């Protein structure tokens, strides 16, 4: 017996077992293959929404003054 995406109500997990679900969220990030999987199954990929969280990263190195350092 063969199945298609339309036959599933959930996600197939390791070992081929169907994990039933009403909603499946792909949280695998920007390298997700979900668009390819849907197209290969004959479905349209969903609209992509990009949100800029305005987050930045910064690091620096601080050295404690000699008078507060522990002796080696």
PQR file of N, CA, C, O and H, with PARSE charges and radii, in Angstrom:
ATOM      1  N   UNK A   1       0.851  -1.185   0.000 -0.4000 1.5000
ATOM      2  CA  UNK A   1       0.000   0.000   0.000 -0.0000 2.0000
ATOM      3  C   UNK A   1       0.892   1.243   0.000  0.5500 1.7000
ATOM      4  O   UNK A   1       1.865   1.318   0.750 -0.5500 1.4000
ATOM      5  N   UNK A   2       0.560   2.188  -0.825 -0.4000 1.5000
ATOM      6  CA  UNK A   2       1.309   3.442  -0.849 -0.0000 2.0000
ATOM      7  C   UNK A   2       0.458   4.519  -0.203  0.5500 1.7000
ATOM      8  O   UNK A   2      -0.767   4.414  -0.150 -0.5500 1.4000
ATOM      9  H   UNK A   2      -0.230   2.127  -1.435  0.4000 1.0000
ATOM     10  N   UNK A   3       1.117   5.549   0.285 -0.4000 1.5000
ATOM     11  CA  UNK A   3       0.383   6.656   0.897 -0.0000 2.0000
ATOM     12  C   UNK A   3       0.956   7.955   0.380  0.5500 1.7000
ATOM     13  O   UNK A   3       2.093   8.009  -0.089 -0.5500 1.4000
ATOM     14  H   UNK A   3       2.113   5.634   0.242  0.4000 1.0000
ATOM     15  N   UNK A   4       0.162   8.991   0.471 -0.4000 1.5000
ATOM     16  CA  UNK A   4       0.602  10.326   0.074 -0.0000 2.0000
ATOM     17  C   UNK A   4       0.472  11.237   1.284  0.5500 1.7000
ATOM     18  O   UNK A   4      -0.011  10.827   2.340 -0.5500 1.4000
ATOM     19  H   UNK A   4      -0.762   8.947   0.853  0.4000 1.0000
ATOM     20  N   UNK A   5       0.908  12.472   1.115 -0.4000 1.5000
ATOM     21  CA  UNK A   5       0.762  13.435   2.207 -0.0000 2.0000
ATOM     22  C   UNK A   5      -0.690  13.609   2.604  0.5500 1.7000
ATOM     23  O   UNK A   5      -0.991  13.852   3.772 -0.5500 1.4000
ATOM     24  H   UNK A   5       1.300  12.805   0.258  0.4000 1.0000
ATOM     25  N   UNK A   6      -1.597  13.487   1.637 -0.4000 1.5000
ATOM     26  CA  UNK A   6      -3.022  13.683   1.924 -0.0000 2.0000
ATOM     27  C   UNK A   6      -3.569  12.591   2.827  0.5500 1.7000
ATOM     28  O   UNK A   6      -4.582  12.791   3.497 -0.5500 1.4000
ATOM     29  H   UNK A   6      -1.352  13.290   0.687  0.4000 1.0000
ATOM     30  N   UNK A   7      -2.902  11.425   2.852 -0.4000 1.5000
ATOM     31  CA  UNK A   7      -3.368  10.317   3.687 -0.0000 2.0000
ATOM     32  C   UNK A   7      -2.975  10.477   5.148  0.5500 1.7000
ATOM     33  O   UNK A   7      -3.464   9.739   6.003 -0.5500 1.4000
ATOM     34  H   UNK A   7      -2.079  11.263   2.308  0.4000 1.0000
ATOM     35  N   UNK A   8      -2.114  11.414   5.442 -0.4000 1.5000
ATOM     36  CA  UNK A   8      -1.549  11.538   6.783 -0.0000 2.0000
ATOM     37  C   UNK A   8      -2.198  12.680   7.569  0.5500 1.7000
ATOM     38  O   UNK A   8      -2.520  13.736   7.025 -0.5500 1.4000
ATOM     39  H   UNK A   8      -1.716  12.014   4.747  0.4000 1.0000
ATOM     40  N   UNK A   9      -2.371  12.434   8.836 -0.4000 1.5000
ATOM     41  CA  UNK A   9      -2.853  13.477   9.739 -0.0000 2.0000
ATOM     42  C   UNK A   9      -1.863  13.552  10.886  0.5500 1.7000
ATOM     43  O   UNK A   9      -2.178  13.188  12.019 -0.5500 1.4000
ATOM     44  H   UNK A   9      -2.110  11.576   9.278  0.4000 1.0000
ATOM     45  N   UNK A  10      -0.675  14.023  10.585 -0.4000 1.5000
ATOM     46  CA  UNK A  10       0.386  14.071  11.575 -0.0000 2.0000
ATOM     47  C   UNK A  10       1.730  14.056  10.877  0.5500 1.7000
ATOM     48  O   UNK A  10       1.909  14.681   9.832 -0.5500 1.4000
ATOM     49  H   UNK A  10      -0.419  14.319   9.665  0.4000 1.0000
ATOM     50  N   UNK A  11       2.667  13.339  11.460 -0.4000 1.5000
ATOM     51  CA  UNK A  11       4.008  13.283  10.904 -0.0000 2.0000
ATOM     52  C   UNK A  11       4.555  11.867  11.082  0.5500 1.7000
ATOM     53  O   UNK A  11       4.317  11.217  12.100 -0.5500 1.4000
ATOM     54  H   UNK A  11       2.521  12.830  12.309  0.4000 1.0000
ATOM     55  N   UNK A  12       5.290  11.405  10.074 -0.4000 1.5000
ATOM     56  CA  UNK A  12       5.918  10.097  10.169 -0.0000 2.0000
ATOM     57  C   UNK A  12       7.260  10.268  10.873  0.5500 1.7000
ATOM     58  O   UNK A  12       8.096  11.062  10.442 -0.5500 1.4000
ATOM     59  H   UNK A  12       5.483  11.933   9.247  0.4000 1.0000
ATOM     60  N   UNK A  13       7.460   9.530  11.945 -0.4000 1.5000
ATOM     61  CA  UNK A  13       8.681   9.646  12.728 -0.0000 2.0000
ATOM     62  C   UNK A  13       9.610   8.475  12.429  0.5500 1.7000
ATOM     63  O   UNK A  13       9.271   7.579  11.657 -0.5500 1.4000
ATOM     64  H   UNK A  13       6.780   8.885  12.295  0.4000 1.0000
ATOM     65  N   UNK A  14      10.775   8.497  13.045 -0.4000 1.5000
ATOM     66  CA  UNK A  14      11.775   7.457  12.846 -0.0000 2.0000
ATOM     67  C   UNK A  14      11.150   6.069  13.000  0.5500 1.7000
ATOM     68  O   UNK A  14      10.380   5.824  13.928 -0.5500 1.4000
ATOM     69  H   UNK A  14      11.051   9.225  13.672  0.4000 1.0000
ATOM     70  N   UNK A  15      11.487   5.182  12.094 -0.4000 1.5000
ATOM     71  CA  UNK A  15      10.930   3.839  12.119 -0.0000 2.0000
ATOM     72  C   UNK A  15       9.652   3.721  11.311  0.5500 1.7000
ATOM     73  O   UNK A  15       9.079   2.636  11.219 -0.5500 1.4000
ATOM     74  H   UNK A  15      12.113   5.381  11.340  0.4000 1.0000
ATOM     75  N   UNK A  16       9.188   4.834  10.714 -0.4000 1.5000
ATOM     76  CA  UNK A  16       8.005   4.809   9.863 -0.0000 2.0000
ATOM     77  C   UNK A  16       6.686   4.899  10.597  0.5500 1.7000
ATOM     78  O   UNK A  16       5.635   4.767   9.971 -0.5500 1.4000
ATOM     79  H   UNK A  16       9.654   5.716  10.789  0.4000 1.0000
ATOM     80  N   UNK A  17       6.700   5.117  11.890 -0.4000 1.5000
ATOM     81  CA  UNK A  17       5.465   5.207  12.669 -0.0000 2.0000
ATOM     82  C   UNK A  17       4.814   6.573  12.468  0.5500 1.7000
ATOM     83  O   UNK A  17       5.494   7.598  12.449 -0.5500 1.4000
ATOM     84  H   UNK A  17       7.555   5.224  12.399  0.4000 1.0000
ATOM     85  N   UNK A  18       3.479   6.576  12.317 -0.4000 1.5000
ATOM     86  CA  UNK A  18       2.728   7.827  12.185 -0.0000 2.0000
ATOM     87  C   UNK A  18       2.392   8.362  13.561  0.5500 1.7000
ATOM     88  O   UNK A  18       1.758   7.680  14.366 -0.5500 1.4000
ATOM     89  H   UNK A  18       2.926   5.743  12.332  0.4000 1.0000
ATOM     90  N   UNK A  19       2.819   9.584  13.827 -0.4000 1.5000
ATOM     91  CA  UNK A  19       2.475  10.281  15.057 -0.0000 2.0000
ATOM     92  C   UNK A  19       1.328  11.222  14.711  0.5500 1.7000
ATOM     93  O   UNK A  19       1.534  12.240  14.050 -0.5500 1.4000
ATOM     94  H   UNK A  19       3.335  10.138  13.173  0.4000 1.0000
ATOM     95  N   UNK A  20       0.130  10.888  15.153 -0.4000 1.5000
ATOM     96  CA  UNK A  20      -1.060  11.661  14.806 -0.0000 2.0000
ATOM     97  C   UNK A  20      -1.006  13.059  15.409  0.5500 1.7000
ATOM     98  O   UNK A  20      -0.561  13.242  16.541 -0.5500 1.4000
ATOM     99  H   UNK A  20      -0.038  10.061  15.690  0.4000 1.0000
ATOM    100  N   UNK A  21      -1.467  14.048  14.634 -0.4000 1.5000
ATOM    101  CA  UNK A  21      -1.490  15.426  15.111 -0.0000 2.0000
ATOM    102  C   UNK A  21      -2.454  16.245  14.273  0.5500 1.7000
ATOM    103  O   UNK A  21      -2.602  16.002  13.075 -0.5500 1.4000
ATOM    104  H   UNK A  21      -1.829  13.900  13.713  0.4000 1.0000
ATOM    105  N   UNK A  22      -3.109  17.213  14.896 -0.4000 1.5000
ATOM    106  CA  UNK A  22      -3.963  18.145  14.166 -0.0000 2.0000
ATOM    107  C   UNK A  22      -3.142  19.274  13.562  0.5500 1.7000
ATOM    108  O   UNK A  22      -3.539  19.869  12.560 -0.5500 1.4000
ATOM    109  H   UNK A  22      -2.989  17.410  15.869  0.4000 1.0000
ATOM    110  N   UNK A  23      -1.996  19.569  14.171 -0.4000 1.5000
ATOM    111  CA  UNK A  23      -1.141  20.650  13.715 -0.0000 2.0000
ATOM    112  C   UNK A  23       0.309  20.210  13.864  0.5500 1.7000
ATOM    113  O   UNK A  23       0.715  19.725  14.920 -0.5500 1.4000
ATOM    114  H   UNK A  23      -1.674  19.086  14.985  0.4000 1.0000
ATOM    115  N   UNK A  24       1.086  20.385  12.799 -0.4000 1.5000
ATOM    116  CA  UNK A  24       2.513  20.078  12.842 -0.0000 2.0000
ATOM    117  C   UNK A  24       3.255  21.367  12.536  0.5500 1.7000
ATOM    118  O   UNK A  24       2.988  22.007  11.520 -0.5500 1.4000
ATOM    119  H   UNK A  24       0.756  20.780  11.941  0.4000 1.0000
ATOM    120  N   UNK A  25       4.187  21.758  13.404 -0.4000 1.5000
ATOM    121  CA  UNK A  25       4.963  22.980  13.224 -0.0000 2.0000
ATOM    122  C   UNK A  25       6.393  22.605  12.878  0.5500 1.7000
ATOM    123  O   UNK A  25       7.041  21.851  13.604 -0.5500 1.4000
ATOM    124  H   UNK A  25       4.404  21.237  14.230  0.4000 1.0000
ATOM    125  N   UNK A  26       6.876  23.133  11.771 -0.4000 1.5000
ATOM    126  CA  UNK A  26       8.259  22.919  11.370 -0.0000 2.0000
ATOM    127  C   UNK A  26       9.083  24.051  11.963  0.5500 1.7000
ATOM    128  O   UNK A  26       9.025  25.184  11.486 -0.5500 1.4000
ATOM    129  H   UNK A  26       6.349  23.745  11.181  0.4000 1.0000
ATOM    130  N   UNK A  27       9.848  23.746  12.999 -0.4000 1.5000
ATOM    131  CA  UNK A  27      10.678  24.756  13.658 -0.0000 2.0000
ATOM    132  C   UNK A  27      12.153  24.480  13.402  0.5500 1.7000
ATOM    133  O   UNK A  27      12.997  24.735  14.261 -0.5500 1.4000
ATOM    134  H   UNK A  27       9.896  22.826  13.387  0.4000 1.0000
ATOM    135  N   UNK A  28      12.462  23.960  12.222 -0.4000 1.5000
ATOM    136  CA  UNK A  28      13.848  23.589  11.935 -0.0000 2.0000
ATOM    137  C   UNK A  28      14.664  24.739  11.366  0.5500 1.7000
ATOM    138  O   UNK A  28      15.832  24.550  11.030 -0.5500 1.4000
ATOM    139  H   UNK A  28      11.777  23.753  11.524  0.4000 1.0000
ATOM    140  N   UNK A  29      14.088  25.908  11.253 -0.4000 1.5000
ATOM    141  CA  UNK A  29      14.861  27.081  10.864 -0.0000 2.0000
ATOM    142  C   UNK A  29      14.946  27.314   9.372  0.5500 1.7000
ATOM    143  O   UNK A  29      14.211  26.714   8.587 -0.5500 1.4000
ATOM    144  H   UNK A  29      13.138  26.062  11.526  0.4000 1.0000
ATOM    145  N   UNK A  30      15.858  28.195   8.994 -0.4000 1.5000
ATOM    146  CA  UNK A  30      15.936  28.635   7.598 -0.0000 2.0000
ATOM    147  C   UNK A  30      16.376  27.551   6.638  0.5500 1.7000
ATOM    148  O   UNK A  30      16.186  27.697   5.431 -0.5500 1.4000
ATOM    149  H   UNK A  30      16.455  28.682   9.631  0.4000 1.0000
ATOM    150  N   UNK A  31      16.953  26.478   7.127 -0.4000 1.5000
ATOM    151  CA  UNK A  31      17.380  25.380   6.239 -0.0000 2.0000
ATOM    152  C   UNK A  31      16.340  24.269   6.158  0.5500 1.7000
ATOM    153  O   UNK A  31      16.651  23.155   5.734 -0.5500 1.4000
ATOM    154  H   UNK A  31      17.108  26.360   8.108  0.4000 1.0000
ATOM    155  N   UNK A  32      15.139  24.559   6.552 -0.4000 1.5000
ATOM    156  CA  UNK A  32      14.069  23.574   6.512 -0.0000 2.0000
ATOM    157  C   UNK A  32      13.854  23.072   5.087  0.5500 1.7000
ATOM    158  O   UNK A  32      14.027  23.817   4.123 -0.5500 1.4000
ATOM    159  H   UNK A  32      14.887  25.463   6.896  0.4000 1.0000
ATOM    160  N   UNK A  33      13.482  21.822   4.969 -0.4000 1.5000
ATOM    161  CA  UNK A  33      13.188  21.202   3.673 -0.0000 2.0000
ATOM    162  C   UNK A  33      11.683  21.119   3.418  0.5500 1.7000
ATOM    163  O   UNK A  33      11.259  20.489   2.450 -0.5500 1.4000
ATOM    164  H   UNK A  33      13.341  21.216   5.752  0.4000 1.0000
ATOM    165  N   UNK A  34      10.869  21.745   4.272 -0.4000 1.5000
ATOM    166  CA  UNK A  34       9.421  21.585   4.172 -0.0000 2.0000
ATOM    167  C   UNK A  34       8.868  22.031   2.820  0.5500 1.7000
ATOM    168  O   UNK A  34       7.958  21.393   2.291 -0.5500 1.4000
ATOM    169  H   UNK A  34      11.213  22.257   5.059  0.4000 1.0000
ATOM    170  N   UNK A  35       9.403  23.116   2.251 -0.4000 1.5000
ATOM    171  CA  UNK A  35       8.911  23.565   0.941 -0.0000 2.0000
ATOM    172  C   UNK A  35       9.128  22.493  -0.115  0.5500 1.7000
ATOM    173  O   UNK A  35       8.237  22.222  -0.920 -0.5500 1.4000
ATOM    174  H   UNK A  35      10.143  23.634   2.681  0.4000 1.0000
ATOM    175  N   UNK A  36      10.308  21.882  -0.115 -0.4000 1.5000
ATOM    176  CA  UNK A  36      10.597  20.810  -1.073 -0.0000 2.0000
ATOM    177  C   UNK A  36       9.696  19.607  -0.838  0.5500 1.7000
ATOM    178  O   UNK A  36       9.174  19.026  -1.790 -0.5500 1.4000
ATOM    179  H   UNK A  36      11.032  22.102   0.539  0.4000 1.0000
ATOM    180  N   UNK A  37       9.511  19.229   0.424 -0.4000 1.5000
ATOM    181  CA  UNK A  37       8.674  18.073   0.731 -0.0000 2.0000
ATOM    182  C   UNK A  37       7.240  18.303   0.268  0.5500 1.7000
ATOM    183  O   UNK A  37       6.620  17.397  -0.289 -0.5500 1.4000
ATOM    184  H   UNK A  37       9.935  19.701   1.197  0.4000 1.0000
ATOM    185  N   UNK A  38       6.710  19.491   0.488 -0.4000 1.5000
ATOM    186  CA  UNK A  38       5.344  19.788   0.059 -0.0000 2.0000
ATOM    187  C   UNK A  38       5.231  19.768  -1.460  0.5500 1.7000
ATOM    188  O   UNK A  38       4.304  19.170  -2.005 -0.5500 1.4000
ATOM    189  H   UNK A  38       7.213  20.227   0.941  0.4000 1.0000
ATOM    190  N   UNK A  39       6.170  20.419  -2.151 -0.4000 1.5000
ATOM    191  CA  UNK A  39       6.138  20.432  -3.620 -0.0000 2.0000
ATOM    192  C   UNK A  39       6.239  19.011  -4.185  0.5500 1.7000
ATOM    193  O   UNK A  39       5.528  18.658  -5.126 -0.5500 1.4000
ATOM    194  H   UNK A  39       6.923  20.906  -1.709  0.4000 1.0000
ATOM    195  N   UNK A  40       7.127  18.202  -3.603 -0.4000 1.5000
ATOM    196  CA  UNK A  40       7.267  16.817  -4.056 -0.0000 2.0000
ATOM    197  C   UNK A  40       6.007  16.007  -3.802  0.5500 1.7000
ATOM    198  O   UNK A  40       5.762  15.013  -4.487 -0.5500 1.4000
ATOM    199  H   UNK A  40       7.704  18.488  -2.839  0.4000 1.0000
ATOM    200  N   UNK A  41       5.204  16.418  -2.827 -0.4000 1.5000
ATOM    201  CA  UNK A  41       3.942  15.764  -2.536 -0.0000 2.0000
ATOM    202  C   UNK A  41       2.784  16.328  -3.336  0.5500 1.7000
ATOM    203  O   UNK A  41       1.641  15.903  -3.164 -0.5500 1.4000
ATOM    204  H   UNK A  41       5.403  17.225  -2.271  0.4000 1.0000
ATOM    205  N   UNK A  42       3.075  17.302  -4.225 -0.4000 1.5000
ATOM    206  CA  UNK A  42       2.024  17.871  -5.057 -0.0000 2.0000
ATOM    207  C   UNK A  42       1.299  19.044  -4.439  0.5500 1.7000
ATOM    208  O   UNK A  42       0.217  19.413  -4.897 -0.5500 1.4000
ATOM    209  H   UNK A  42       4.002  17.647  -4.365  0.4000 1.0000
ATOM    210  N   UNK A  43       1.881  19.646  -3.394 -0.4000 1.5000
ATOM    211  CA  UNK A  43       1.243  20.771  -2.715 -0.0000 2.0000
ATOM    212  C   UNK A  43       2.029  22.051  -2.948  0.5500 1.7000
ATOM    213  O   UNK A  43       3.219  22.015  -3.262 -0.5500 1.4000
ATOM    214  H   UNK A  43       2.759  19.346  -3.022  0.4000 1.0000
ATOM    215  N   UNK A  44       1.353  23.177  -2.789 -0.4000 1.5000
ATOM    216  CA  UNK A  44       2.030  24.472  -2.855 -0.0000 2.0000
ATOM    217  C   UNK A  44       2.747  24.734  -1.543  0.5500 1.7000
ATOM    218  O   UNK A  44       2.250  24.396  -0.468 -0.5500 1.4000
ATOM    219  H   UNK A  44       0.387  23.205  -2.534  0.4000 1.0000
ATOM    220  N   UNK A  45       3.907  25.333  -1.645 -0.4000 1.5000
ATOM    221  CA  UNK A  45       4.608  25.728  -0.429 -0.0000 2.0000
ATOM    222  C   UNK A  45       3.884  26.923   0.187  0.5500 1.7000
ATOM    223  O   UNK A  45       3.343  27.753  -0.544 -0.5500 1.4000
ATOM    224  H   UNK A  45       4.310  25.607  -2.519  0.4000 1.0000
ATOM    225  N   UNK A  46       3.863  27.023   1.499 -0.4000 1.5000
ATOM    226  CA  UNK A  46       3.181  28.157   2.130 -0.0000 2.0000
ATOM    227  C   UNK A  46       3.924  29.470   1.892  0.5500 1.7000
ATOM    228  O   UNK A  46       5.114  29.480   1.580 -0.5500 1.4000
ATOM    229  H   UNK A  46       4.302  26.349   2.092  0.4000 1.0000
ATOM    230  N   UNK A  47       3.207  30.562   2.044 -0.4000 1.5000
ATOM    231  CA  UNK A  47       3.792  31.892   1.930 -0.0000 2.0000
ATOM    232  C   UNK A  47       4.843  32.060   3.027  0.5500 1.7000
ATOM    233  O   UNK A  47       4.629  31.641   4.164 -0.5500 1.4000
ATOM    234  H   UNK A  47       2.240  30.554   2.298  0.4000 1.0000
ATOM    235  N   UNK A  48       5.950  32.657   2.692 -0.4000 1.5000
ATOM    236  CA  UNK A  48       7.024  32.868   3.656 -0.0000 2.0000
ATOM    237  C   UNK A  48       6.893  34.247   4.282  0.5500 1.7000
ATOM    238  O   UNK A  48       6.703  35.240   3.580 -0.5500 1.4000
ATOM    239  H   UNK A  48       6.124  32.997   1.768  0.4000 1.0000
ATOM    240  N   UNK A  49       6.994  34.303   5.593 -0.4000 1.5000
ATOM    241  CA  UNK A  49       6.960  35.561   6.329 -0.0000 2.0000
ATOM    242  C   UNK A  49       8.289  35.690   7.065  0.5500 1.7000
ATOM    243  O   UNK A  49       8.672  34.798   7.822 -0.5500 1.4000
ATOM    244  H   UNK A  49       7.149  33.497   6.163  0.4000 1.0000
ATOM    245  N   UNK A  50       8.984  36.790   6.845 -0.4000 1.5000
ATOM    246  CA  UNK A  50      10.262  37.030   7.505 -0.0000 2.0000
ATOM    247  C   UNK A  50      10.092  38.175   8.489  0.5500 1.7000
ATOM    248  O   UNK A  50       9.571  39.235   8.145 -0.5500 1.4000
ATOM    249  H   UNK A  50       8.673  37.514   6.230  0.4000 1.0000
ATOM    250  N   UNK A  51      10.531  37.951   9.700 -0.4000 1.5000
ATOM    251  CA  UNK A  51      10.430  38.964  10.743 -0.0000 2.0000
ATOM    252  C   UNK A  51      11.836  39.309  11.209  0.5500 1.7000
ATOM    253  O   UNK A  51      12.607  38.419  11.566 -0.5500 1.4000
ATOM    254  H   UNK A  51      10.955  37.089   9.980  0.4000 1.0000
ATOM    255  N   UNK A  52      12.173  40.590  11.207 -0.4000 1.5000
ATOM    256  CA  UNK A  52      13.474  41.037  11.692 -0.0000 2.0000
ATOM    257  C   UNK A  52      13.337  41.354  13.172  0.5500 1.7000
ATOM    258  O   UNK A  52      12.690  42.338  13.530 -0.5500 1.4000
ATOM    259  H   UNK A  52      11.547  41.313  10.917  0.4000 1.0000
ATOM    260  N   UNK A  53      13.938  40.536  14.048 -0.4000 1.5000
ATOM    261  CA  UNK A  53      13.781  40.770  15.484 -0.0000 2.0000
ATOM    262  C   UNK A  53      14.648  41.906  16.025  0.5500 1.7000
ATOM    263  O   UNK A  53      14.598  42.211  17.217 -0.5500 1.4000
ATOM    264  H   UNK A  53      14.464  39.737  13.756  0.4000 1.0000
ATOM    265  N   UNK A  54      15.447  42.538  15.151 -0.4000 1.5000
ATOM    266  CA  UNK A  54      16.320  43.636  15.573 -0.0000 2.0000
ATOM    267  C   UNK A  54      17.208  43.236  16.748  0.5500 1.7000
ATOM    268  O   UNK A  54      17.336  43.978  17.722 -0.5500 1.4000
ATOM    269  H   UNK A  54      15.487  42.290  14.183  0.4000 1.0000
ATOM    270  N   UNK A  55      17.813  42.070  16.649 -0.4000 1.5000
ATOM    271  CA  UNK A  55      18.705  41.574  17.679 -0.0000 2.0000
ATOM    272  C   UNK A  55      20.126  41.656  17.158  0.5500 1.7000
ATOM    273  O   UNK A  55      20.395  41.294  16.013 -0.5500 1.4000
ATOM    274  H   UNK A  55      17.710  41.467  15.859  0.4000 1.0000
ATOM    275  N   UNK A  56      21.022  42.125  17.983 -0.4000 1.5000
ATOM    276  CA  UNK A  56      22.430  42.197  17.608 -0.0000 2.0000
ATOM    277  C   UNK A  56      23.267  41.461  18.631  0.5500 1.7000
ATOM    278  O   UNK A  56      22.828  41.211  19.753 -0.5500 1.4000
ATOM    279  H   UNK A  56      20.804  42.419  18.914  0.4000 1.0000
ATOM    280  N   UNK A  57      24.458  41.123  18.235 -0.4000 1.5000
ATOM    281  CA  UNK A  57      25.374  40.424  19.126 -0.0000 2.0000
ATOM    282  C   UNK A  57      26.673  41.210  19.222  0.5500 1.7000
ATOM    283  O   UNK A  57      27.143  41.788  18.243 -0.5500 1.4000
ATOM    284  H   UNK A  57      24.815  41.326  17.323  0.4000 1.0000
ATOM    285  N   UNK A  58      27.232  41.218  20.402 -0.4000 1.5000
ATOM    286  CA  UNK A  58      28.487  41.923  20.604 -0.0000 2.0000
ATOM    287  C   UNK A  58      29.222  41.240  21.741  0.5500 1.7000
ATOM    288  O   UNK A  58      28.605  40.749  22.686 -0.5500 1.4000
ATOM    289  H   UNK A  58      26.850  40.748  21.198  0.4000 1.0000
ATOM    290  N   UNK A  59      30.520  41.211  21.648 -0.4000 1.5000
ATOM    291  CA  UNK A  59      31.322  40.680  22.742 -0.0000 2.0000
ATOM    292  C   UNK A  59      32.573  41.533  22.887  0.5500 1.7000
ATOM    293  O   UNK A  59      32.983  42.236  21.964 -0.5500 1.4000
ATOM    294  H   UNK A  59      31.022  41.609  20.880  0.4000 1.0000
ATOM    295  N   UNK A  60      33.154  41.452  24.048 -0.4000 1.5000
ATOM    296  CA  UNK A  60      34.385  42.193  24.301 -0.0000 2.0000
ATOM    297  C   UNK A  60      35.166  41.478  25.384  0.5500 1.7000
ATOM    298  O   UNK A  60      34.633  40.591  26.050 -0.5500 1.4000
ATOM    299  H   UNK A  60      32.821  40.881  24.798  0.4000 1.0000
ATOM    300  N   UNK A  61      36.381  41.841  25.561 -0.4000 1.5000
ATOM    301  CA  UNK A  61      37.263  41.247  26.555 -0.0000 2.0000
ATOM    302  C   UNK A  61      37.594  42.310  27.589  0.5500 1.7000
ATOM    303  O   UNK A  61      38.052  43.402  27.252 -0.5500 1.4000
ATOM    304  H   UNK A  61      36.814  42.561  25.020  0.4000 1.0000
ATOM    305  N   UNK A  62      37.357  41.979  28.844 -0.4000 1.5000
ATOM    306  CA  UNK A  62      37.692  42.896  29.929 -0.0000 2.0000
ATOM    307  C   UNK A  62      38.805  42.278  30.759  0.5500 1.7000
ATOM    308  O   UNK A  62      38.821  41.067  30.979 -0.5500 1.4000
ATOM    309  H   UNK A  62      36.985  41.092  29.118  0.4000 1.0000
ATOM    310  N   UNK A  63      39.724  43.096  31.215 -0.4000 1.5000
ATOM    311  CA  UNK A  63      40.798  42.636  32.081 -0.0000 2.0000
ATOM    312  C   UNK A  63      40.681  43.381  33.405  0.5500 1.7000
ATOM    313  O   UNK A  63      40.621  44.610  33.449 -0.5500 1.4000
ATOM    314  H   UNK A  63      39.711  44.080  31.037  0.4000 1.0000
ATOM    315  N   UNK A  64      40.649  42.598  34.486 -0.4000 1.5000
ATOM    316  CA  UNK A  64      40.536  43.203  35.804 -0.0000 2.0000
ATOM    317  C   UNK A  64      41.801  43.984  36.125  0.5500 1.7000
ATOM    318  O   UNK A  64      42.894  43.574  35.734 -0.5500 1.4000
ATOM    319  H   UNK A  64      40.697  41.599  34.451  0.4000 1.0000
ATOM    320  N   UNK A  65      41.672  45.106  36.831 -0.4000 1.5000
ATOM    321  CA  UNK A  65      42.858  45.867  37.218 -0.0000 2.0000
ATOM    322  C   UNK A  65      43.781  45.008  38.091  0.5500 1.7000
ATOM    323  O   UNK A  65      43.310  44.133  38.818 -0.5500 1.4000
ATOM    324  H   UNK A  65      40.785  45.439  37.148  0.4000 1.0000
ATOM    325  N   UNK A  66      45.054  45.249  38.021 -0.4000 1.5000
ATOM    326  CA  UNK A  66      46.061  44.474  38.733 -0.0000 2.0000
ATOM    327  C   UNK A  66      45.758  44.380  40.233  0.5500 1.7000
ATOM    328  O   UNK A  66      45.947  43.320  40.829 -0.5500 1.4000
ATOM    329  H   UNK A  66      45.437  45.959  37.430  0.4000 1.0000
ATOM    330  N   UNK A  67      45.297  45.457  40.842 -0.4000 1.5000
ATOM    331  CA  UNK A  67      45.071  45.452  42.287 -0.0000 2.0000
ATOM    332  C   UNK A  67      43.919  44.538  42.738  0.5500 1.7000
ATOM    333  O   UNK A  67      43.831  44.220  43.924 -0.5500 1.4000
ATOM    334  H   UNK A  67      45.143  46.318  40.358  0.4000 1.0000
ATOM    335  N   UNK A  68      43.043  44.113  41.830 -0.4000 1.5000
ATOM    336  CA  UNK A  68      41.946  43.216  42.237 -0.0000 2.0000
ATOM    337  C   UNK A  68      42.146  41.779  41.755  0.5500 1.7000
ATOM    338  O   UNK A  68      41.343  40.903  42.077 -0.5500 1.4000
ATOM    339  H   UNK A  68      43.115  44.372  40.867  0.4000 1.0000
ATOM    340  N   UNK A  69      43.194  41.533  40.998 -0.4000 1.5000
ATOM    341  CA  UNK A  69      43.476  40.160  40.515 -0.0000 2.0000
ATOM    342  C   UNK A  69      44.040  39.307  41.637  0.5500 1.7000
ATOM    343  O   UNK A  69      44.738  39.805  42.520 -0.5500 1.4000
ATOM    344  H   UNK A  69      43.846  42.244  40.737  0.4000 1.0000
ATOM    345  N   UNK A  70      43.733  38.020  41.595 -0.4000 1.5000
ATOM    346  CA  UNK A  70      44.303  37.072  42.540 -0.0000 2.0000
ATOM    347  C   UNK A  70      45.724  36.750  42.101  0.5500 1.7000
ATOM    348  O   UNK A  70      46.013  36.712  40.905 -0.5500 1.4000
ATOM    349  H   UNK A  70      43.166  37.616  40.878  0.4000 1.0000
ATOM    350  N   UNK A  71      46.592  36.524  43.043 -0.4000 1.5000
ATOM    351  CA  UNK A  71      47.973  36.157  42.719 -0.0000 2.0000
ATOM    352  C   UNK A  71      47.985  34.760  42.107  0.5500 1.7000
ATOM    353  O   UNK A  71      47.218  33.895  42.529 -0.5500 1.4000
ATOM    354  H   UNK A  71      46.357  36.555  44.015  0.4000 1.0000
ATOM    355  N   UNK A  72      48.850  34.529  41.117 -0.4000 1.5000
ATOM    356  CA  UNK A  72      48.890  33.197  40.466 -0.0000 2.0000
ATOM    357  C   UNK A  72      49.376  32.101  41.375  0.5500 1.7000
ATOM    358  O   UNK A  72      49.457  30.945  40.960 -0.5500 1.4000
ATOM    359  H   UNK A  72      49.474  35.231  40.774  0.4000 1.0000
TER
END
